[in-house]
Amino acid sequence: MKNAENQLNQLDNNFVSQIEFNNTEMLLTYDAIQLLVVSFKVDMLQALGISVDYVDADGD
């Protein structure tokens, strides 16, 4: 989580100029945030008491 926060703090406040002049930093920040998505999903499922059924249902 600290890595994503550090990456965010390195970005320009104007994302348009960040993308135009140094898109690599934006992409590195995106990657750092994406690594947290899996943890958020697992934590939210546990916190809300939701069980996941991995059986393919009709129409999925």
N, C-alpha and C positions, 0 to 999 in steps of 0.2 A: 504494500500500500504506500509505503514511503517513496518507492521508486516512481510510482505514478504521480504522487504529489510533487516530487522534485521536478519531474518532467513538465508538469503543468506550470510550475513556477518559473521555468525557463522560457516559456512562450511569451511572445508579444501579446499585449492586450487586444490588439487588432489582428484577428485571425486571418483576414484577407491579406494584409501585408506579410504576415508570417508565412502563409502559403506561397505568396509570390516571391519572397526573398530567401526563405530557408524552409522549404517544405519538409526536409529531412527531420527537423526537430518535431514538426507536427506529426509525422508518421511514427516517430519513436514514441511520442506521447500516446498516440492512438494504440500502439502495440502494448504499452505498459497498462493502459486502462483495460484493454481486452483481456489481459491476463487475470484481472480481478473479476471479470464477469462470471466465470465458472464458480468462483468462491461465493459470490453474491447469490447465485442461483441455488447452490447447495444450502447456504445459510438460511435463505428465505423459505425454502421447502421445509427445513427442519423447524424454523420458528413458527411457521403457520400450520405445522402438523399435516402437511400434504404428502400423500404417498404417490409415487410415480409408477404407473403401470406401463411397462415397455412392450406389451403385447400389441401388435398391429390391429387396429380396429377397422371395421368396414368403412371405406371412404377416406381413410387417412393416406 
